[in-house]
Amino acid sequence: MSKKTILVSDLSGKWMESHDSVRITVTYGDGAMPQFVVDAHPDDPEVKRLVESGKKQARRGRQPKAPTS
């Protein structure tokens, strides 16, 4: 028997698939406050507002290898 994970948006209560979800992480600079994580649906108005006012951050870590032919 297989199990299916059902995600529900913390902001709107909409059901969503795992590939349709958005995870918003709030981290405070001082480190004393705990880190907060919100799972949200990409169509939520709060998510759209945050994306419009935020900025892109490049991925960190090693660059992926170029395909060799």
N, C-alpha and C positions, 0 to 999 in steps of 0.2 A: 504494500500500500504506500503510495507516495503522498507526501505532504506538500501543501502549497502555502507559501508565506503571503499573507495579505497585509499590505501597508496602508495605513490611514494617515492622511495629512493632519499634522498637529494644529494647523491654522484653520482649515476649512472643514475637516472631517470627511473629505472626499476619499474614496478608495482609489488606489493606484497600483500599477504594476511596479516591480522593482526597478525596471529600466526607465520608468517614467518619473522617478522620484528625484527630489532635490534635497540635499542635506546642507543646512545652514549651521555653521559652527561659530559661536561667539566665544572669543578668548580675550581675557583682559590682560593688559600689559604688565601689571605688577605680579602676576602669578599667584597672588593670595586668594583671588576669587576663583571659584570653580569654573570649568569650561561647560558651556551649554550647547546642546545639539538639538536642532529642530528638523524633523522630516516634513517636507511640504510637497504639494503638487505644483508642477511648473506653471499651471494656469492661475494660481492664486494671485490676487492683486498685490498682496504684500510682497511676494517674491519678485514680481515684475518691477515694483517700485524700488526694491533693494538692488536689483540688477542694474536698473537705470542710474542709480545714484552711486553705485560702487565702481570699482575699477578691476580690470583683468589682472591676474597674477600668473606669471609664467610657472610652468611645472618646475619643480626642483629635482635635482638629482642628475644622474648620468644621462647624456644624450643617447637616444636609441641608435643602434648600429645601422649603418647604411646597408641596404640590401646588396649582396655581392652577386655578380652574374658571371 
